[in-house]
Amino acid sequence: MNLVEKDLRYIWHPCSQMKDYEELKPIIIDHGKGVYLYDKAGKEYIDIVSSWWCNLLGHCNPKINNAIKLQLDKLEHVIFANFSHEPAINLCEKLMEIIPPGLTKFNFSDNGSAAVECALKMSFQYQYQTGHARKTKFMCLTEGYHGETIGALSVGSMDLYARIYKPMLMDTIPVQAPDCYRCPYGKCRSDCKTECFEHVEKAFAEQADEICAMIVEPLLQGGAGMRIYPAIYLKKLRKLCDEYQVILIADEIATGFGRTGKMFAFDHAEVSPDIMCVSKGLTGGYLPMAITITTDEIFDAFYADYNEGKAFMHSHTYSGNPLGCTAALAVQELLRKDHILEKAAVRAEYLHHKLNEALLEHSHIGEIRHIGLVNAMELVIDKNTKQEYDSKLRIGYQIYKNALEKGLILRPLGNVLYFNPPLTINEEEIDKAVSICTESIKEVIG
Ligand code: PMP
C-alpha cells in the first residue's frame, strides 16, 4: 500500500464526504515554507486559505520553530490548576497590550469550539450568580459559525453543519444577520444605515429578560461565505447589550490578530466585548490553543469562598500548554518587530486591486468583497439578479479541483471562493495566486 492508500484505509478526514476522495485523492504534504506547502513529489501549493485560516505568518517560520524547540527541552506540559509557567504569564502580559480595553482575565483551552463553549458557560453562570437566573438563552446571528461542539453548534445557525443535529441542540434565538451583498432593504455598502439592526432591536425588546448573551463573528461571517458587515453594527450592539444587561461575546477566532486589517475586528468599532474568544492565529497556526478572555466584572462574580460553590468548574487537560503559549509569544514578538500589520495593509490593497483587475468584470463574479487580506468572490449565474448557482452543481468545488492541479489551495465555501492568506504573503506570491485563480475560474465557468 502506498501512503495515499494507507491514508484512505485509516483516516476519516474532517468536513469531507469521504466518497469524494475516490476521485480527488488526499494530497500528502511533506513540508511547508512561507505561503507554500510541498507534497511528497515536491509539487508546490500556495496555501491561500492559511490552512483553515490559522497560519498567520507562513509555514515553518524559523523564529517560531526555534522558540518551540527551546521550550520543548524545558517543559512540554504541566497541569494548569494550581501550577503555572512563564510562557503563559508572559503571553497574557503581551496580549494585554493589544486586546480591546477592559478585557483582563484569560481562560485557556485548546480549540476554537472549546473557547466558545467556555464563553457560553461563563456567561450563563455569570447571569445566574448575579441574580439573573432567568437569563438562560443565547442570541446569535443567522448564518453564524462558532464551531462544531454541541453548544457552539447551537449558536451557529448554518444548516449545512447543524441541520441533522437539531434535536440535540440548545434552543437559541437566531436573529436575521446583515447580508450586505443581497441587502433586503435594497441598499448598498456605501448608503447603508444598518437598517437590518432592527431585527436585533426587536428581539431584545421582546426577549431580553431571558437573553443571557449574544454571540457574533465580528464584521466577518466566515463560514457563511466571508460575509462582511459594517462596524457600526457592533457599536449599536454594544449599546443594546449594556441597556438590557446582555453579555456580548466576540468570536474573534477567525478575525483576530490582524485578519481584518486591525488587530481585532472589534477595534474597527472602537468598543469592547465582555468576552472574546481567540484561537487559530493565536499560535500562528502552529499548535492547538484558544483563550476565552473576559473582564474583571465577570471574573469577580465567580470569586468567593470555596463553599459558596461559585467557581468556574470548567477545565481542559491541555489548558495553557507551554508549547502553545511559547508559539503564541513568538507570534506576538514577530507581529511587533516585523511590523506585520502595517506591511499586510499594503499587500491587502495590492491583492484587492489585482483581483479586481483580473475578475471584477467577469460575468459570473457577483462581487469581490474584502476586509484586510480577506477577499471573497461570490460566484453567480447572473450578475444583475445575483442568482446563485444550484449548490448541487458544486461550482466552487470544481474550481477548487482545477486550481489544485495548478498549485493553488482555493478550498471554497459553497459558491464563494476566497483568499485568506498568511499576513506575510508578498506581491509575487499574490500575482501567482491571482493568475491561477483567474485561469481556473475561466476554465470551469468560462
Ligand atoms: N468560530 C469561528 C468564527 C471559526 O471560524 C471557527 C473555525 N473555523 C471556530 C469558531 C471553531 O474553531 P475550531 O475549529 O478550532 O473548533
Boltz pocket constraint, residues with backbone or C-beta under 6 A from the ligand:
constraints:
  - pocket:
      binder: B
      contacts: [[A, 52], [A, 110], [A, 111], [A, 112], [A, 113], [A, 114], [A, 116], [A, 145], [A, 146], [A, 147], [A, 148], [A, 217], [A, 222], [A, 223], [A, 251], [A, 252], [A, 253], [A, 254], [A, 279]]
      max_distance: 6.0
